[in-house]
Amino acid sequence: MAGDVTVGDAERPSKLVQPADETTVVTLSVLKPDGSSEAVPLTAEPLEPAEDGTGEQQQRWTATDPVLYDQPARWLLRWTISGEGADYDVQTVYVVPNPLANGPTWLPGRSRVANYVPARTLQRDSNTHQLTFDSTTVPTGAMVDRLIADGAARIASRTGPIHSSLHDAASVVVALWAAAAVERGWPDDQQTELTLQRANDLLRLADTQLDELVAANDAANGGNPVDPGQANALLPRWSFPPPVPWGDSYL
């Protein structure tokens, strides 16, 4: 299975068998990092001609229900094929801790980020849009998790503790910032200029909403609300008289 996987991801492993016919049977067992294992029910798609022109048939077998990766470290997916196409294959999946674990409850999920960049959720080697991010997309779900964490840190540096009434607004700002980072970090090779323009538009919207969030948060927490347009006016400005010509004699 390609791509990063984080604790909490749930995905449906699949196996394409070639050659295959009516005698082909596939089973899948999952060995978890704690040593426990479980059998995973599979659903077989109809037989179809192989795409390589050999005249053989192929068949895809997919987990009926998603496998929940609830432990960090190495997972083993053991595929056993009997009948036509008999084989034995072990896939290794490395699961990393989720960077969003124990974070603020208002953090947006991957699908909320995907709302702003749905074209980025195209499943690798497929025409299917996931409308979220996982190990089959570019970027992967784990990468987007890290962008979400970075966006939350950026917001926290401006707002401090966020009032409970503004949690949803904060979630929107982080989702916009992460979506902009996705567009900028993985531009469409065929439409690079348009992709970067979308990234800039998303970032400007995120910055505007962050200014509004800072002002609203100050007011909600009992401070003095700051007009976002006047935020820079509050920065200190220093001025000093020109130096006297004999100043070096003081050194």
C-alpha positions in Angstrom: 0.0 0.0 0.0 1.5 3.3 -1.1 1.7 6.4 0.9 1.8 7.4 4.6 -0.8 6.0 7.0 -1.6 7.5 10.4 -3.3 6.1 13.4 -7.0 6.4 12.9 -7.0 5.9 9.1 -9.5 3.4 7.8 -8.9 2.0 4.3 -10.0 -0.9 2.2 -7.0 -2.9 0.9 -7.4 -4.5 -2.5 -5.6 -7.1 -4.6 -5.7 -7.5 -8.4 -5.2 -11.1 -9.4 -3.9 -12.2 -12.8 -4.4 -14.8 -14.2 -7.8 -15.5 -12.6 -10.9 -17.6 -13.3 -13.9 -19.1 -11.5 -11.6 -21.2 -9.3 -9.7 -18.2 -7.9 -10.2 -17.6 -4.2 -8.5 -14.9 -2.2 -8.2 -14.5 1.6 -6.7 -11.7 3.6 -5.4 -11.7 7.2 -4.1 -8.7 9.0 -1.3 -8.9 11.6 -1.2 -6.0 13.9 1.8 -4.5 15.8 0.6 -6.0 19.1 0.8 -9.5 17.6 -3.0 -10.0 17.2 -4.4 -10.9 13.9 -7.8 -11.0 12.2 -9.3 -12.3 9.0 -10.7 -9.6 6.7 -13.8 -10.4 4.6 -13.3 -9.7 0.9 -15.6 -8.9 -2.0 -14.7 -10.1 -5.5 -15.4 -8.0 -8.6 -16.4 -9.7 -11.8 -13.8 -11.3 -14.0 -12.6 -9.1 -16.9 -10.0 -9.3 -19.6 -6.5 -8.4 -18.5 -5.2 -5.0 -19.8 -1.8 -6.3 -21.0 -3.2 -8.1 -24.1 -2.2 -11.6 -22.9 -5.7 -12.9 -23.3 -5.8 -13.8 -19.6 -8.5 -12.7 -17.2 -8.0 -10.6 -14.1 -10.1 -10.1 -10.9 -9.9 -7.5 -8.1 -10.6 -8.5 -4.5 -11.3 -5.7 -2.0 -11.9 -5.6 1.7 -15.7 -5.5 2.3 -15.2 -3.2 5.3 -12.4 -0.8 5.9 -9.4 -1.9 8.0 -8.9 0.5 10.9 -5.3 1.2 11.6 -5.6 1.9 15.4 -2.0 1.2 16.4 1.3 2.7 15.3 4.2 0.7 13.9 4.3 -2.1 11.3 1.1 -3.9 10.0 1.3 -6.9 7.7 -1.4 -7.7 5.1 -1.2 -11.4 4.2 -2.9 -12.3 0.9 -3.4 -15.9 0.1 -4.6 -16.9 -3.4 -5.7 -20.3 -4.3 -7.0 -21.8 -7.6 -6.0 -20.0 -10.8 -3.3 -17.4 -10.1 -2.3 -19.1 -6.8 0.1 -17.0 -4.9 1.1 -15.7 -1.5 1.9 -12.0 -0.9 2.7 -9.9 2.2 2.2 -6.1 2.1 3.8 -4.0 4.8 2.0 -0.9 6.0 3.9 1.5 8.4 1.5 3.4 10.6 2.7 6.6 12.2 1.2 8.4 15.2 -1.4 11.0 14.2 0.1 14.6 14.6 -3.4 15.8 15.5 -3.9 13.4 18.4 -4.6 15.3 21.7 -4.9 18.5 19.7 -7.7 21.1 19.9 -11.2 19.7 19.3 -11.9 22.3 16.7 -9.2 21.2 14.3 -10.6 20.5 10.8 -10.6 17.0 9.4 -9.1 16.1 6.0 -12.4 16.2 4.3 -13.0 19.8 5.3 -9.6 20.7 3.8 -10.7 18.7 0.7 -13.8 20.9 0.4 -11.6 23.7 -0.9 -9.4 21.6 -3.2 -11.5 18.7 -4.3 -9.4 18.1 -7.4 -6.5 17.2 -5.1 -8.3 14.1 -3.8 -7.9 12.1 -7.0 -7.0 8.5 -6.1 -3.6 7.5 -7.5 -3.9 5.5 -10.8 -7.6 6.1 -10.8 -10.2 8.6 -12.0 -12.0 8.5 -8.6 -12.1 11.6 -6.4 -12.0 10.5 -2.7 -13.2 13.9 -1.5 -10.8 13.4 1.4 -7.1 12.5 1.7 -5.7 9.1 2.4 -2.7 6.9 1.5 -3.9 6.7 -2.1 -4.0 10.5 -2.8 -1.3 13.1 -3.5 -0.7 14.5 -1.0 -1.4 11.7 1.4 -3.7 12.0 4.4 -0.6 12.0 6.7 0.9 14.9 4.9 -2.4 16.9 5.1 -2.5 16.1 8.8 0.8 17.8 9.3 -0.3 20.8 7.3 -3.4 21.0 9.6 -1.2 20.9 12.6 1.1 23.7 11.1 -1.9 25.8 10.4 -3.2 25.5 13.9 0.2 26.5 15.3 0.1 29.6 13.1 -3.3 30.6 14.3 -2.4 30.0 17.9 0.6 32.4 17.6 -1.9 35.2 16.7 -4.9 34.4 18.8 -3.8 32.7 22.0 -6.6 30.6 23.6 -9.6 30.6 21.3 -13.0 31.3 22.8 -15.4 28.3 22.5 -17.9 30.4 20.4 -15.2 30.8 17.7 -14.0 27.2 17.4 -15.8 26.7 14.1 -14.4 29.9 12.7 -10.9 28.8 13.7 -11.5 25.5 12.0 -12.4 27.2 8.7 -9.2 29.4 8.8 -7.0 26.3 9.4 -8.8 24.4 6.6 -8.2 27.3 4.2 -4.6 27.6 5.1 -4.0 23.9 4.7 -5.8 23.9 1.3 -3.6 26.7 0.1 -0.5 24.8 1.2 -1.7 21.7 -0.7 -2.2 23.8 -3.9 1.2 25.4 -3.5 3.1 22.3 -2.5 1.6 20.0 -5.2 0.9 22.2 -8.2 -0.8 20.7 -11.3 1.9 20.3 -13.9 -0.5 21.1 -16.6 -2.0 24.2 -15.0 0.8 25.4 -12.7 -0.1 29.1 -13.1 -3.7 28.6 -12.3 -2.9 26.3 -9.4 -0.6 28.9 -7.8 -3.3 31.5 -8.4 -5.8 29.4 -6.5 -3.2 28.9 -3.7 -2.7 32.7 -3.4 -6.5 33.3 -3.4 -7.0 30.7 -0.6 -4.1 32.2 1.4 -5.5 35.7 1.1 -8.9 34.5 2.2 -7.3 32.6 5.1 -5.3 35.7 6.2 -8.4 37.9 6.0 -10.4 35.5 8.1 -7.5 35.1 10.6 -7.5 38.9 11.1 -11.2 38.8 11.8 -10.8 35.8 14.1 -8.1 37.7 16.1 -10.4 40.7 16.6 -13.4 38.6 17.5 -11.4 36.5 19.8 -10.1 39.5 21.6 -13.6 40.8 22.1 -15.0 37.4 23.2 -12.2 37.0 25.8 -12.9 40.4 27.3 -10.0 42.3 25.6 -10.1 45.2 23.3 -11.2 44.2 19.8 -8.7 45.1 17.1 -9.8 46.4 13.7 -8.0 44.0 11.3 -7.3 46.9 9.0 -5.6 48.8 11.8 -3.6 45.9 13.3 -0.3 47.2 11.9 -1.1 50.7 13.3 -0.6 49.3 16.8 2.9 48.3 16.2 5.5 50.6 18.0 7.3 53.1 15.8 10.6 54.4 17.1 12.5 57.6 16.1 15.8 58.9 17.2 17.6 62.3 16.6 20.5 62.2 14.1 23.8 61.4 15.7 26.2 64.2 16.7 29.5 64.3 14.8 31.6 63.9 18.0 29.7 60.8 19.0 32.6 58.5 18.2 34.7 60.2 20.9 32.3 58.6 23.5 33.5 55.1 22.5 
